[in-house]
Amino acid sequence: MATILESIPLPSLSSASQLSVSRRRLASPDQSTPSPRLTSVPTFRSFSRCPSVSCKLTAVHLDINPQSGATRKLKEISTAYETKGFAVPRRSVIALIFSGAFISRVDSYDAAYAQQSVGLREYIDTFDGYSFKYPQNWIQVRGANADIFFRDPFVLDENLSVALSSPSSSKYKSVEDLGPPQEAGKKVLRQYLTEFMSTRLGVRRESSILSTSSRISDDGRMYYQVEVNIKSYANNNELAVMPQDRVARLEWDRRYLSVLGVENNQLYELRLQVPENVFVEEEYDLRQVMDSFRVNKLVA
């Protein structure tokens, strides 16, 4: 709701007689003596001519009624403030106006920026036969236990990798060889839990399958998509004797997104790892990465 700053100019009470008249007006508002009238909104030029604004600045609606009781009350309060020598420097007024406009502009910019995509870059592996898109600000990490590995340079728990089955030990014809998507989801979850198995005392993992689905891509191949959540808890004092002294705390809470495809008698898996609190902010880009995954026929 649009609001304005309306100033109520009041007569200067420089003499005792004028002060007496003002007091009589406050005491008897129904007398025939006219009360000060509201004037138009002051412009920046009028502020520049006045060393100070000797009035009460009040946020009111544009459609204020000059005859309403609220307006008369504002007049009385303004007169009382001026009698006490109340004054607002014009620099404070101008600073207040511009700061409000600046904050409003910043808020709208942040909202627009949060809706923008970070942009994606394509990666094509012609040797192993797959391709995908990834956030353009991610960096490649070499030496990781994966065929390819990218991660966010700032959020280290957010990364992407591709794993391939050995062509000599597996002869996949279709992703349906894994069974329906629900069965494939269970296998994916078991694989994650095996990889994250810990020998530390007091470590506990909670996991759940969030969704499983299948899709036919534009290349005519079927892909499975699996989403799981895994939480890791650890005791703050795993060697304590009493159970109440072993308080479990949350170490991490992550979402794992997997896309499965079959080509060249191999099973290809695109893996995305992201903290749950980050996934809400970057879900749009991450799902674009999942949908971009393709397996390609190798030419002999």
TORGU-21758 format. One line per 5 residues: number of its first residue (from 1); for each residue x, y, z of C-alpha. Coordinates in nm, 3 decimals, always signed. Example, Ala and Ser with C-alpha at 12.3 -4.5 7.8 and 13.67 -1.06 7.14 Angstrom:
! TORGU-21758
1	+1.230:-0.450:+0.780  +1.367:-0.106:+0.714
This chain:
! TORGU-21758
1	+0.000:+0.000:+0.000  +0.151:+0.322:-0.117  +0.229:+0.570:+0.159  +0.368:+0.924:+0.166  +0.535:+1.143:+0.420
6	+0.295:+1.430:+0.488  +0.418:+1.732:+0.681  +0.185:+1.945:+0.884  +0.317:+2.305:+0.889  +0.229:+2.486:+1.206
11	+0.236:+2.854:+1.303  +0.541:+2.965:+1.493  +0.464:+3.041:+1.858  +0.710:+3.320:+1.912  +0.504:+3.522:+2.158
16	+0.314:+3.448:+2.477  -0.016:+3.556:+2.319  +0.022:+3.315:+2.029  +0.107:+3.037:+2.276  -0.208:+3.117:+2.471
21	-0.420:+3.105:+2.153  -0.269:+2.769:+2.064  -0.350:+2.631:+2.410  -0.709:+2.753:+2.383  -0.740:+2.575:+2.048
26	-0.617:+2.251:+2.198  -0.849:+2.282:+2.496  -1.159:+2.374:+2.288  -1.142:+2.209:+1.945  -1.511:+2.292:+1.873
31	-1.468:+2.672:+1.892  -1.498:+2.884:+1.582  -1.127:+2.960:+1.574  -1.000:+2.786:+1.260  -0.741:+2.514:+1.309
36	-0.431:+2.482:+1.092  -0.506:+2.315:+0.756  -0.312:+2.033:+0.598  -0.101:+2.144:+0.306  +0.031:+1.947:+0.011
41	+0.323:+1.711:+0.035  +0.654:+1.901:+0.053  +0.891:+1.853:-0.237  +1.269:+1.814:-0.213  +1.300:+2.182:-0.307
46	+1.092:+2.287:-0.006  +1.316:+2.076:+0.217  +1.621:+2.254:+0.083  +1.479:+2.595:+0.179  +1.404:+2.494:+0.537
51	+1.689:+2.445:+0.785  +1.470:+2.199:+0.974  +1.125:+2.054:+0.957  +0.943:+2.176:+1.271  +0.659:+1.931:+1.244
56	+0.554:+1.577:+1.301  +0.628:+1.347:+1.004  +0.363:+1.083:+0.978  +0.306:+0.805:+0.720  -0.051:+0.841:+0.597
61	-0.253:+0.706:+0.307  -0.295:+0.900:-0.012  -0.671:+0.919:+0.038  -0.659:+1.075:+0.385  -0.971:+1.268:+0.484
66	-0.883:+1.619:+0.616  -1.204:+1.623:+0.824  -1.153:+1.285:+0.990  -1.088:+1.246:+1.361  -0.747:+1.093:+1.290
71	-0.642:+1.407:+1.103  -0.753:+1.634:+1.388  -0.558:+1.415:+1.628  -0.247:+1.450:+1.411  -0.288:+1.829:+1.425
76	-0.304:+1.826:+1.804  +0.000:+1.601:+1.833  +0.193:+1.816:+1.586  +0.108:+2.137:+1.779  +0.219:+1.977:+2.104
81	+0.549:+1.867:+1.948  +0.619:+2.214:+1.812  +0.546:+2.368:+2.152  +0.816:+2.144:+2.295  +1.058:+2.247:+2.022
86	+1.043:+1.917:+1.833  +1.241:+1.935:+1.505  +1.363:+1.684:+1.246  +1.671:+1.786:+1.044  +1.611:+1.782:+0.672
91	+1.919:+1.565:+0.614  +1.762:+1.291:+0.829  +1.438:+1.314:+0.633  +1.612:+1.291:+0.295  +1.833:+1.006:+0.416
96	+1.527:+0.817:+0.538  +1.350:+0.856:+0.203  +1.648:+0.745:-0.005  +1.737:+0.455:+0.227  +1.385:+0.316:+0.192
101	+1.405:+0.338:-0.186  +1.748:+0.172:-0.187  +1.638:-0.120:+0.034  +1.335:-0.180:-0.186  +1.556:-0.188:-0.496
106	+1.804:-0.429:-0.338  +1.528:-0.668:-0.228  +1.382:-0.681:-0.579  +1.728:-0.744:-0.726  +1.796:-1.033:-0.486
111	+1.464:-1.194:-0.572  +1.537:-1.172:-0.944  +1.891:-1.302:-0.900  +1.773:-1.605:-0.699  +1.551:-1.714:-0.989
116	+1.830:-1.708:-1.248  +2.013:-2.023:-1.353  +2.389:-2.043:-1.302  +2.428:-2.173:-1.659  +2.542:-2.516:-1.777
121	+2.841:-2.640:-1.975  +2.848:-2.966:-2.171  +3.102:-3.242:-2.114  +3.142:-3.512:-2.384  +3.350:-3.826:-2.332
126	+3.402:-3.982:-2.675  +3.633:-4.251:-2.538  +3.384:-4.407:-2.293  +3.068:-4.292:-2.468  +2.864:-4.055:-2.251
131	+2.786:-3.686:-2.215  +2.615:-3.454:-1.968  +2.587:-3.090:-1.868  +2.718:-2.946:-1.544  +2.716:-2.603:-1.372
136	+2.972:-2.385:-1.545  +3.126:-2.265:-1.218  +3.212:-2.621:-1.107  +3.570:-2.744:-1.138  +3.707:-3.081:-1.240
141	+3.898:-3.279:-0.978  +4.145:-3.536:-1.105  +4.248:-3.844:-0.914  +3.903:-3.912:-0.770  +3.777:-4.270:-0.770
146	+3.546:-4.210:-1.067  +3.566:-4.185:-1.444  +3.504:-3.810:-1.418  +3.449:-3.586:-1.117  +3.329:-3.225:-1.085
151	+3.249:-3.030:-0.771  +3.137:-2.690:-0.653  +3.445:-2.482:-0.560  +3.271:-2.340:-0.252  +3.028:-2.611:-0.135
156	+3.264:-2.909:-0.121  +2.984:-3.157:-0.042  +2.819:-3.075:-0.375  +2.969:-3.278:-0.657  +2.906:-3.488:-0.966
161	+3.067:-3.809:-1.090  +3.019:-4.082:-1.349  +3.078:-4.451:-1.280  +3.094:-4.730:-1.539  +3.071:-5.104:-1.504
166	+3.351:-5.315:-1.646  +3.275:-5.430:-2.002  +3.448:-5.762:-1.936  +3.241:-5.853:-1.629  +2.901:-5.719:-1.733
171	+2.687:-5.768:-2.040  +2.396:-5.528:-2.001  +2.154:-5.504:-2.289  +1.914:-5.252:-2.135  +1.866:-5.065:-1.812
176	+1.565:-5.289:-1.758  +1.813:-5.567:-1.676  +1.824:-5.406:-1.330  +1.454:-5.476:-1.286  +1.185:-5.210:-1.241
181	+1.290:-4.863:-1.118  +1.195:-4.953:-0.759  +1.435:-5.248:-0.755  +1.706:-5.038:-0.915  +1.652:-4.777:-0.642
186	+1.715:-5.037:-0.370  +2.037:-5.144:-0.538  +2.154:-4.785:-0.567  +2.082:-4.719:-0.199  +2.267:-5.034:-0.090
191	+2.564:-4.928:-0.298  +2.571:-4.584:-0.133  +2.546:-4.731:+0.217  +2.829:-4.973:+0.141  +3.053:-4.692:+0.022
196	+2.977:-4.479:+0.330  +3.022:-4.761:+0.578  +3.221:-4.639:+0.878  +3.417:-4.823:+1.147  +3.390:-4.537:+1.395
201	+3.211:-4.603:+1.720  +2.875:-4.437:+1.767  +2.814:-4.367:+1.396  +2.462:-4.429:+1.270  +2.318:-4.381:+0.922
206	+1.954:-4.320:+0.831  +1.850:-4.361:+0.468  +1.535:-4.354:+0.259  +1.439:-4.377:-0.108  +1.266:-4.054:-0.206
211	+1.166:-4.137:-0.564  +1.231:-4.375:-0.853  +1.124:-4.324:-1.213  +1.203:-4.409:-1.574  +1.206:-4.193:-1.885
216	+1.261:-4.226:-2.257  +1.507:-3.962:-2.372  +1.526:-3.794:-2.711  +1.789:-4.051:-2.816  +1.530:-4.328:-2.781
221	+1.700:-4.490:-2.481  +1.545:-4.560:-2.144  +1.699:-4.412:-1.830  +1.624:-4.474:-1.463  +1.632:-4.189:-1.212
226	+1.673:-4.254:-0.839  +1.671:-4.007:-0.550  +1.774:-4.109:-0.199  +1.843:-3.927:+0.127  +2.111:-4.031:+0.374
231	+2.174:-3.878:+0.717  +2.479:-3.948:+0.929  +2.473:-3.925:+1.309  +2.765:-3.954:+1.550  +2.783:-3.955:+1.929
236	+2.962:-3.664:+2.089  +3.112:-3.901:+2.349  +3.115:-4.250:+2.203  +3.321:-4.394:+2.492  +3.079:-4.282:+2.764
241	+2.935:-4.558:+2.983  +2.593:-4.407:+3.048  +2.355:-4.378:+2.751  +2.252:-4.025:+2.847  +2.614:-3.917:+2.802
246	+2.620:-4.044:+2.443  +2.423:-3.776:+2.261  +2.389:-3.828:+1.886  +2.440:-3.524:+1.666  +2.375:-3.482:+1.297
251	+2.699:-3.487:+1.095  +2.551:-3.436:+0.750  +2.223:-3.459:+0.562  +2.259:-3.519:+0.187  +2.054:-3.601:-0.118
256	+2.190:-3.836:-0.382  +2.057:-3.825:-0.738  +2.142:-4.107:-0.977  +2.070:-4.152:-1.348  +2.125:-4.502:-1.490
261	+2.168:-4.589:-1.857  +2.300:-4.884:-2.057  +2.504:-4.883:-2.379  +2.806:-5.070:-2.514  +2.716:-5.360:-2.280
266	+2.798:-5.132:-1.986  +2.598:-4.974:-1.706  +2.654:-4.599:-1.680  +2.563:-4.407:-1.366  +2.561:-4.031:-1.326
271	+2.579:-3.939:-0.956  +2.495:-3.607:-0.797  +2.560:-3.537:-0.431  +2.422:-3.223:-0.266  +2.339:-3.116:+0.093
276	+1.965:-3.109:+0.154  +1.963:-2.740:+0.244  +2.142:-2.656:-0.082  +1.920:-2.880:-0.295  +1.618:-2.656:-0.234
281	+1.804:-2.359:-0.381  +1.962:-2.540:-0.678  +1.700:-2.800:-0.764  +1.625:-2.649:-1.105  +1.987:-2.668:-1.225
286	+2.046:-3.012:-1.076  +1.744:-3.157:-1.252  +1.869:-3.009:-1.577  +2.196:-3.193:-1.521  +2.007:-3.518:-1.464
291	+1.799:-3.477:-1.779  +2.108:-3.400:-1.988  +2.282:-3.733:-1.922  +2.324:-3.944:-2.239  +2.503:-4.268:-2.321
296	+2.645:-4.298:-2.672  +2.732:-4.587:-2.898  +3.106:-4.631:-2.941  +3.235:-4.667:-3.292  +3.478:-4.959:-3.327
